[in-house]
Every structure is written in C-alpha cells, then in structure tokens.
Amino acid sequence: MASAALRPLCLCWALGAAAAAPNILLLLMDDMGWGDLGVFGEPSKETPNLDQMAAEGMLFLDFYTANPLCSPSRAALLTGRLPVRNGFYTTNGHARNAYTPQDIVGGIPDSELLLPELLKKAGYTNKIIGKWHLGHRPQFHPLRHGFDEWFGSPNCHFGPYDSRERPNIPVYRDWEMLGRYYEDFKIDLKTGEANLTQLYLQEALDFISKQQASQQPFFLYWAIDATHAPVYASKQFLGTSQRGLYGDAVREIDDSIGKILKHLQQLGISENTFVFFTSDNGAALISAPKQGGSNGPFLCGKQTTFEGGMREPAIAWWPGHIPAGGVSHQLGNVMDLFSTSLSLAGLQPPSDRQIDGIDLLPAMLQGELIDRPIFYYRGNELMAVRAGLYKAHYWTWSNSLEEHSKGIDFCPGQSVAGVTTHTQEEHTYLPLLFHLGRDPGEKYPLRDRTRQCCSHKKMARRTQHRNCDSGIAPKMKVQE
Ligand SMILES: *[C@@H]1O[C@H](CO)[C@@H](O)[C@H](O)[C@H]1NC(C)=O
C-alpha cells in the first residue's frame, strides 16, 4: 500500500523535474592549466571574472581529465567513458595518445552515445561552438552525433598550410563550410592577433538569447581554443597581460566568460542554467612560456600522466542551487560532466554499456564526498591510479630521449630522477607511490622508504639488527 501511495508522488516529482530541467553550459578550455587562474593562485591575478565565478559557485581542486590530450579527453567528456572504451586510443605504439589531425581518417564511432544525443530526448537544443576534434569526415560531423548547431572547426587551428597538398583547416556553420583559418578566419602568427574568441563569444550570446526567447532548454558546449598554440587574442587584449601573449588569450577568455554569465543574469535565467568551467588537459609546457600556461605546483604538463598533465582548473556555477564560495575536494573527472548533465536533465545514463563518469550533483548540492578512483591513461596503457590522496604509477614516462634531444620537453626544468623518465619504465611489480596531500608535485616517491627499508632489511639480517623485521620502519632520511 505504501508503494502504491508513493507511485503517483514519484511521477509528479519526475514530471516536475523534467519541466524544470536546467540549461547546461560547459565551458571547455584548450590546454589551460590548473595554475592559470587567479583563484588557483596565479600571481598576476588576471582572471577576475573566473575568480568571481568561483566566489559565486564551487571550486573543484581535485578535478581531472580522462587523458592528457585534446581528442581523447573531449571524446571522454561527451561519452562519459574512458578513451580505451570509446575508441580514442592507439595500438600502434605503447602508451601513445591518439588524436585526429586532418590527415587521420578516424573519429568518434557511431556506436558511442554522446551527451547531446541523449539530451535531445529531454527536449534540449544542443550547440557546439569551437573545436570538435572527434573526426573531420562526414560520418563524424557533430550534427551526426546529437548536436543541432555548430560554429567552429573539426581540428586545431594549426597552419598556415600550403592549401594545395595540405589545405588550411576549415571553419563550419552547421553543414556549411564558411571558410578556412588563415584565409577567411585570420590568425596573425607574428602579432598573435585573431578575432576568433570574439566570434565564439557572440555565437554563445546569440544562441542563449535565441533559446531563452523560444523557451527551450539548451546544452551549449563552448569549446574554444585561444590558449592552444598558436595562442591568439584580439587587438584590445594584445599586450595587456603581465604573462605575455598566453596571458592576453586568458584575459580575453576571462572577459568573455564574464559577459556570458552576465548575459544569463540579465535574461533572468542564471538560476536555471548549470555552468561548468574546465580544461581538456594540462598546460602545454612544450609551448611555455609565451605559448603555454601554468600547471601551478604540479609536475610536467600536457601529454603526461603526472598531475600537471591531467589535473584541471574546475568551477561549477548554478546560483540558487550550488552554494556560493564552496570548495570541494571531490575527485572529479570530465567524464562526470556527462553523468551530471544527464542527472540535471532527469535522464538515466545508458545501461547497455560501461559508463565511467559519476553524477557530481551530491558533491555540488550536498557537499558529499563520493569515493571513486582516478585513472590516468596514456593511449592504451593505464599509467597510474589515484585513490584518496595516494597515487600509484604503474608506468612512468615523459617523452623519448630522441624527442627530448630535439628540444621537446614535457617537463621543462622539472626533471625528477626515476620519475620523469625518458624511457618507458614499468613499475607494475611495485608501483611508484606518492602522497599527493604531502607531495602534490610528485617529487618524493614513498617507495624509496620501502626500498631503503628493504635494503635495511638485508643489512639488518647481516648485522643482526631487528628494526625492519619487527615491522617498524627505522626513521628514514626523507628527501626534503
Ligand atoms: C579583427 O577585427 C577588426 C575589426 O573588424 C579588424 O580591423 C581586424 O583586421 C581583425 N583582425 C584580424 C586578425 O582578423
């Protein structure tokens, strides 16, 4: 009887939730690092709007990407699944990250269910602005995978190319190719000037206004790329940062995000719009200092599975729902944006496949801490796992000596002996263990203690000392 009495209630609640399904706005940065925001400690403090967003929302200090490279990270965000499940990995080189430049024919498989495909069922209109990076052939087009609108490009804005053998990267509006980077969409590599962030901003404002007027819920995926080398900014921002051209790009993005949030407030829909800000992977230190950002206290950068490659700046903002000024230590992942968005829309995640993302709403709304691991993949190899404050590396690698000798350095000025190795080192028999609370920069492996303990053990046997055998580790000299 109790369940019969509850049933209509549940239905009412479900209908109520569907009617109130909030708009979803994901602000995904390209190669922006954890240390690039004032609120994360960047000393020039040039991100007042993002800092304000954090003050009005919730800051996530332990938020990760699913892969330290653009394509697989984006595929993971939109499918809620690790790249080894959604196809964004390679098998033609151990621990090699996969991506989709213009000379690669692959892309997102049809069998994957993307977030916008699912949100459509709850009446959402879906738009992607900016970089897609999940394949450039027709079958991989965003409008074939749940998006209703697109303004942007299938690839990175690398170039200029010769436009014969290698054409410049195209820019699309929906199915129509509008032009190409460097030709119709200028990027001045000498001055760093480009108007693209302004175009992406205007697209976002227009789309939000249009959706508000038609009273349709929207999902907007604002995947802009000004902080990916070659970095760019429009004229009014050039030379305004203490950090150089990269900082100019960050300042323009910060200004744009401030305008987007203000637009939501002016339209009176800020309490009905869930906004999440994060980045696709760590700052590209190979491009630093002028073209790359900062990973704060963390080791190495993009392409690596050290914290600098995968820990991301992250802010959730939903006035009236997410408490202002909150700081969360929840271990989060871009894949959670898939599950959280479905939850916001009142939808269940697909049950016919493994979903790796979790619903973060309990962490955001009730301050809960959900126990879950973080997996650090590089291509097809599980390089490391984080559980709580511990991180175990099963493989270490920065990049090859051959690459390194050509000046390509994923960890400039940061080499840690036995950790940032230039050969792929296997530690599966005895993982290299770090305590990220005491050692966020991954400089002092805990294994050294065990090792010393074991060599002590041998010594103790030889010299009849008992310290180690009794299970009490002798006081070790900590490398600090
Ligand atoms: C950006 O837009 C301004 C104003 O329309 C124009 O003068 C300038 O040439 C543009 N810059 C680039 C690099 O396209």
The ligand as a MOL file (V3000), in Angstrom:
LIG
                    3D

  0  0  0     0  0            999 V3000
M  V30 BEGIN CTAB
M  V30 COUNTS 14 14 0 0 0
M  V30 BEGIN ATOM
M  V30 1 C 39.6220 41.8630 -36.2540 0
M  V30 2 O 38.5090 42.6940 -36.4410 0
M  V30 3 C 38.8520 44.0470 -36.6360 0
M  V30 4 C 37.5650 44.8560 -36.6420 0
M  V30 5 O 36.6380 44.3290 -37.5260 0
M  V30 6 C 39.6670 44.2120 -37.9040 0
M  V30 7 O 40.0400 45.5470 -38.0950 0
M  V30 8 C 40.9120 43.3380 -37.7880 0
M  V30 9 O 41.6410 43.3630 -39.0090 0
M  V30 10 C 40.5490 41.9080 -37.4510 0
M  V30 11 N 41.7670 41.1780 -37.1870 0
M  V30 12 C 42.0330 40.0130 -37.7330 0
M  V30 13 C 43.3620 39.4030 -37.3980 0
M  V30 14 O 41.2840 39.4030 -38.4550 0
M  V30 END ATOM
M  V30 BEGIN BOND
M  V30 1 1 1 2
M  V30 2 1 1 10
M  V30 3 1 2 3
M  V30 4 1 3 4
M  V30 5 1 3 6
M  V30 6 1 4 5
M  V30 7 1 6 7
M  V30 8 1 6 8
M  V30 9 1 8 9
M  V30 10 1 8 10
M  V30 11 1 10 11
M  V30 12 1 11 12
M  V30 13 1 12 13
M  V30 14 2 12 14
M  V30 END BOND
M  V30 END CTAB
M  END
